[in-house]
Amino acid sequence: MDFRLKLLAGTLTLALSAGAYAADPIKIGVAGPYTGGSSSMGVSMRDGVRLAIEEINKNGGVLGRQLVGVERDDEAKNERGVQIAQELINKEHVVASVGYINTGVALASQRFYQDAKIPVMNNVATGSVITHQFKAPEYPDNYVFRNAAHDSIQAPMIVEEAVARRGFKKVAILADSTNYGQLGREDLEKALAAKGIKPVAVEKFNIKDVDMTAQLLKAKEAGAQAILTYGIGPELAQIANGMAKLGWKVPIIGSWTLSMANYIDNSGANGEGARMPQTFIQDPDTPRRKAFIDAYLAKFKPKNNRIDSPVSAAQGYDSIYLLAAAIKQAGTTDGPKVREALENLQAPVEGVVMTYNKPFTHDNHDAITEKEVVIGEVKGGRVVKAQ
């Protein structure tokens, strides 16, 4: 009898252990800058991710398991991003990762996911090279995906807005000294060259610079009719404020980051009228977007009911739904199988930026195309669709 009881107890223990194992959560890394000058993007992205995870878990999770976001603040620092990637892979054993706000951090960090054969979904960083860092034939399979509008889309749209739509022939470029700024500057110069235009001034500034007088004076003296920008919110605000101090007002047209709250708030009236490409504007123009905006505002209660970085929030949210769909289709969290599923998603994924119909292939890991991007304008302290 004792033997039978022990056997039964052992069987129950094994069954319970197997059940607990099957119910283990699916860990997804969430890396971005939650402090510092890029934080309005990072926090908005993180909160969009949190919202998507909460919704998916309420509906039963994925493969009968709950999703868990393992969040880390990379502080927009390349070396910190590298440390986090290794920690998430080797210690936390994430099955995938989302995030990366800053192009430099992405380029420094995502190689560890590539080596580990773990998919990483860039949901904000836009440097054109990001999804081409690991190309065939050296890398037969690429584990880096993106659902943000890369700079090869944005730069031509910026130039089209400035040159074709608004008729400016003399433009200056002001770009920050990071990988993001300088790669964007190169894309702007290429787009201008395609229209037979050379910028009258090309100026650089550093993160945390608070005086843009020298750069702006060069642009003004060169006769610039508009300023094209590649940078992030705090420094972009200094450009707008610097022009006001000089008594010189020309349009600012730049990358999507002109929509950041710390550009809008720090520049105030000086920042009004700035235009930029956007994949998502806080406008409830579809039922899906209204539901997302209402849920985000109710859960996170941002100041003035304005999402600090609507693009980051929406793309963060969508990135989780894309990964969840791939894991469900693959029937496993195995990295190569999830990558294969992402490259051949069978069912549409309804996001808030768009509905994703086969957004990726083996050779194209960028989900966003030009047709999903609109031009936004800062108006009344918010971003609206430009008229």
N, C-alpha and C positions, 0 to 999 in steps of 0.2 A: 504493500500500500504506500509506504513512504517513497518507494522508487517511482510509482505512478504519479504521486503528488509532485515530486521534484521534476519529473518529466513535463507535467502539465504546466508547472510554474515556469520552467525554462522556455516552453513553447510560447506562453503568454508574453514573457519578457521579450523574446525575439519578435513577436508580432507587434508589440507596442513600440519596440525600437524601430522596426521597419516603417510603422505608421508615422512615427515622429520624424524619421528621415525624409519620408515622402512629403511631409508638410513643412520641411525646412523652407524658410523664405528665400526668394530670389533676390540676391543683392545686386544693386546697380550703383556704380559710382556716380557722384554728382560733384564735379569739380568746377569751381569758378571763383572770382574775386568777390567776397562778401564784405570786404572792408576796402577803403581807399577810393581813388578817383574813378575806378571802373565798377564800383559796387552797385550803382543803380542798375546796371546791366546784370551783374551777377546775382543780386538778390531777386530781381524780377524773374530771371531764368529759373533760379532755385524754387521760387514760389510757384511758378507754372508747373514745374516738375512735381512738386509736392501735391498740387491739386490733381494732376493726372493720376498719380499713384493712389491717392485717396479714392478717386472715382473707380479706378480699376479694381482695387481691393474690395470696395463695397459691392462690386458685381462678381465677386468670387475669385479675383486674382487671375493668375495665368497658370495653366496646367494644374489647377487646384491648389496653387501656392500663392502666398501673399508677396507683393513686391516691397522691398525696403530700399530706400535711397540712403547711400552711405556718403554723407556730405563732407566736403573738405574745402577750406578757404585757401586758394592758391595765391591770394594777395596780388594777382597780376604779375607775379615774379616767375621767370623761367625756371630758376633753380628750385623754387618751392613746388612748381608744377611737376617737375621730375621726381621729387621726393614723394609726392602724393600718388603719382601713377604707380610707383613701385610698391608703396604701402597698400594701395587698393588691390593690386594684383596679387602680391605675395602674402599679405597678412589678412586682408578682408575677403580675398577670393571672390571678387565681383565677377559676374558673368558677362557684363558689358558696362560701359561708362558713357555718360552724357556730359555735356558742358563745353568748356573752353570758350572764353569770351575774347581772349587776346590771342592774336595770330602767333606771336612769338612763343607764348606758353604752349600752344598747341603743337607747333613745330618741334619744340624741345621735348615734349612729353609723350606724344602719341606713338613714338617708335617703340615704347615698352609694350603697348597693347598689340602693335603689329607683331613683335617678336613672340608674344604670348598667345597669339591667335585669338584675341578677344576683341569683339567689335567695339569701336568708339564712335559715338554720334556727336559730331560738332554741331551744336545748335545755335551758336552765335558768331563765332570767329569767321571772318570772311576772306582772309588772304587767299588769293586764287590758287596758290601752290598747295594748300593744305591737303586736298584730296588727291594730289598728284605726287606726294612725297615718296610713295612706295609703288612705283610703276613697273610693269612688265618690261623686259623679261627678267630683270633682277628679282622682282617680287611677283611671282605668278598670281598671287591673291592679295588683295588690298583690304585691310580691316578698318580703314578710315572712311566714315560716311559723313554726310552733312545735310542739314535741312535749313540752311541760311543762304541768303543771296550773296554769292561770292563777288569779289571785286571786279572780275571780268564782265559781270553783268552791271554792277553799279557804276563803274567809271564811264562807260559809254552813255548811260542814262544821264549822268551828271553833265557830261559834255553836250548831249542832245538838248537838255533843258537850257543850258547857258547859251549855246551857239545857235542851234536851229530854232528853238522855240522862242528865245528872248533876244536873239540877234546880237549878242556880245561877241566882238571880234578880238578884243584885248582882255585877256584874263590872266590872273596870277594864281599860283598854287601855293598854299601854305599847308605843310604836312609835318606831323610830329616825327621825331627821330627813331621811333620804334620800328620793328619789322612791319607792323600794320601800316604805319604812316608812309614808310618809304616804298613798300610794295604797292600801296595804293597810288602814291605819286607816279610810279612807273606806269601803272595802268592808265592814269589820267593823261600822261604825256603821250602814250600810244593812241588813246582815243582822240586827243586833239590833233595829233599828226595825221590821223586818218581823214580829218576834215581840213588838212592843209594849214593848221594853226600851230604856232609855237607860243607858249606862254611868255608874257612880257616880264615875268619875274617868277622864280621858284625859290621859296624860302622854307627853312627848317626851324622847328622849335622843339624844346624838350618838355617832357612830362614835368608838371609843377611850375613851369614858367608862368610868371604873372605880368610880364611886360612884353607886349608884342610890337612896341613902337618902331623899332628898327626895321622889322620885317614889313610892317604896314607902310612905312614911309617909302621903302623901296618899291613896293607895289603901286603906291599912289603916284610917285614920281615917274614911274614907267607908264602911267596912263591906264591902269587896270580899270575896266568897267565892272568887273565882278571878281570875287574871291572864291576859288574852289578849294575845299578843305578835305583833309584826311587827318583826323585826330579823335580825341574823346572829349566828353562834355566840359570838364573844368577849363581846359586850355582853349577850346572853341569859344567858350564864353568870354575869355580874355581877348580873343580876336574881335568879337562884337563890341566889347566895352572899349577896347583900344581904338577902334574906328570912331566911336562916339567922342572920345577924348580929343582926337585929332580933328573933329568936326567934319569927318569924311564918311559919307554913307553910300556904299555900293552893295548890291545883293551878295549874300553868302549862299553858295550852293555847294553841298558837299555830300559825303557818305552818310549812311543811315544814322550815324551816331549824333547828328544834330538834333535828333529826337529825344536824347537823354534828358532826364529831369534836371540834372545838374548843369546842363547847357541852358535850358529854358529858365530855370530859377536864378542862376547866377548872372545871366545877361539881362533879364527883365525886358524892358521895352526895347533895349538895344538889339535883342535877339529876334525880335518879331520879323516875320517875312522870310526867314531862312528856309531853304528847300532842300529836300533829301529823298532818296529812294526808300521805300518802306514795303515790307511784306505784310505788315499788319498795323492797322490804325485802330485806336480804341473807339470804334464806331459799331454799334450793334446792328449792322446792315443785313445780317442773316440770323436765323434762329440759333444756329450753332454758335456764332460769335456772341450773340446776346447772352446765351446761357453761360458761356465761358466768362465773359466780362462780369456778369452778375455774381457768379460764384466766386471769382477772384476778389471782387470788391467786398463781398460779404465775409470772406474768410480772412483776408489780410488787411482790410480797412486802410488803404493808403490815403495819404493826405489829399484833401480836395477831391476824393474819389477819382484820382488820376493814377494810373499805373505808371511807375517811374520810367520803365522802358517796355512799352507794350510789345515791341518786336521780340525782345528777349523772353518775355513771359509766354507769348504765344508759341514761339519756336521751341522753348523748353517743354511746354505742354505737349506739343505735337511729337517731339522726339521720343517721349515715353510711349505714346500710342504706337509709333512705328516699331519700336523695339518689342513691345508686347505682342504686336501682330506677328512679328518674325519668330519670336520664341514659341508662340502658339502654333504657327504653321510648321515649325521645325519639330515640334513635339519634344523638345529637349533644350537645355541651356548650353549644350556643347558649342563652343565658339565657331568652328568651321561650319557647323550646320546652321547656326543663326545667321552667319554671313551669307551663306547660300540662300537662305530664305529671304533676307533683305534684298538680295539681288534679283529675286524672282517672286515678289509678293503676289499672291494669287487673288486676294480680295482687296478691294479699295479700303483705305484707312481714312476715316473722316476726321480731319483735323480742323483747326480754326484758321490757319493760314490758307489751307485749301484741302480738297479731298485728294489724297495721294493714290493715283492709279499707276501701278508699276513704276514708282519713282526712281528706282535704281536698276542698273544692269551690272554685269560683271565688270564692264569697262567704264561705267559712268556712275560715280557715287555722289553726285550732286542732285538733290531732289528739286531744288528751286530753279525755274527758268524765268526769263524776262517777263513772260506774260503774267506771272504771279506778283509782279512788283509794280507799285504805283509811286507817284511823286507826292510827298507830303509837304506841308508848310506849317511853320509855327505861327499860330494865330490865337491871341487871347490866352496865352500861357499853356496852350495845348497844341498837339499836332492834328491837323485836319487834312483832308484831301485837297491838293492844290487845284485851283480852278484855271 
